[in-house]
Amino acid sequence: MNLIDLPQEIQEQLREDRKQLHTTMAVNDPYNIIMVNREGTRYFEARRICQSWSDNKGNYMPFGGGTYWSIAYGAILWDRRRNPVGEFDYEWVRSRSKAFGKSQNGTIIPKRVDTKKEALAIAKQIGIFE
């Protein structure tokens, strides 16, 4: 189903919501970076992954094995989800099925980088995020 096939009031609400995505979806904390372009059509997401640590004596810690940043860049699409009452709610979601390995300006998007600084540099190279 396309956006144009939805009832007019839902189309209008989704269009209004899309204009605000660059502020409502934005996150920048020690473990997550999420950016959305002004048009609300593309997203950049970086998540900090902490690896576990263990040694040959059987000692294990869920942290301590280092960290890296997992990168995703893709399209924002609308989706409908059934709420607990049984009605459908329509919202914008970051689509993993429409993820890209290269931006329009030719920037290659790696799957992972070592530091947050590198992740932010990739977002800056893409050039569509504030």
N, C-alpha and C positions, 0 to 999 in steps of 0.2 A: 504494500500500500504506500502510495506517495503522500507527501504533505498536502498536496492540492486535493486529495480525495477525502480529507478529514472535514468535519463540519467547520464552517467559517469562524465561529468563536474560538475553537481550539487552534486553528491556524493563526489567528491574530494573537492569541496568548503565547504560542510558541515563538512567533516572530518578536514579540516584546521581550520575552525571556532571553532570546538569543542576543539581543543588544546588550544585556547585562552580564553575559557569561564571563567576559574578561575580568570582571571584579568579583562575581560570586563564586567562580571556580578557582580563583587564584589562591595558591598556597606556597609559602616559603618558610619551612621550618627545618630543624636539623635532619629530618629523615625524608622529607618530601618537597619536591618542587613541581608545581603545576602552573602552567601559563596558557592563556587562551588569547588568540589574536582579537583585535577590535571587532572584526566582523562576526566572530563566534563560529568560525568554520574549521579552525585548526587548533590542535593542542600540542603542548610539549610537556612530557611528564618524566621526572627522574625520581627514583626511589632508592634510598640507601639500604643496602642489604648487608646484614651483619652475619659473618660466617662463624660456625662453631669451632672450638679448639679441642683437641685431645692429644694425648701423648702415648708413648708405648707402654706406660704403666697403668693404663686404664682410666686415667683422669680425664674428665670431660667437663667443658664449660660451654654453655650455649653462645657465649660471646668470646672474643679474644683471638679469633682466627683471621681477623682483618675485615675490612669493609670494601665495598665497591658500589657504584651507582648504576642501576639498571635504567636504560633510556627508552622512551617510546615517543613517537611523533606521528600524529594521524589526524583523521577527520572527526568532527563532532556531528553525530547524527541524532535524530529524534527516535524515541522508543516509547512503546506503551507497555505499562505494567499493571497487572491486576492488583488492586488494593484489597485489604482485608474484608471490605464490604462486598466485593465482587465487581466493582466498577473499574473502568480503565483510567489510569493516570498517564498523561503524556508529558515527557520530559526530554531534555537534551542529555546525551551520554557520550563519554569518550569511547570511541569504537576501537576495539583491539583488532577487529577484522579488517578495518581500513587504516592500518598502520603503514607508514612509508619508510623506506630505507634511504631516501634521498629527497631533499626539499626542492622546490621549484627553482631556486637560484643555484642549485647544484651542490649544496652542502650534503656531504655523506653523513648519515645518522648512525653512529655505532650502537650496538646493543648494550654495551657497558663501558664505563670509564672509571678511573680510580678515585677522583676527587670531585667535590661539589663545584670547585672552581672550573674544572674541565666541563662539567655538565652545563654550567651557566654560560661558558664560552660557546658551546654548541648552539644554545638557544639564541645567543647574540648573533652568531654567524647566519642562522636561518633568516634573521632580519625582520620578522613580522610580529615579534613580541615586544612588549614594553618592559 
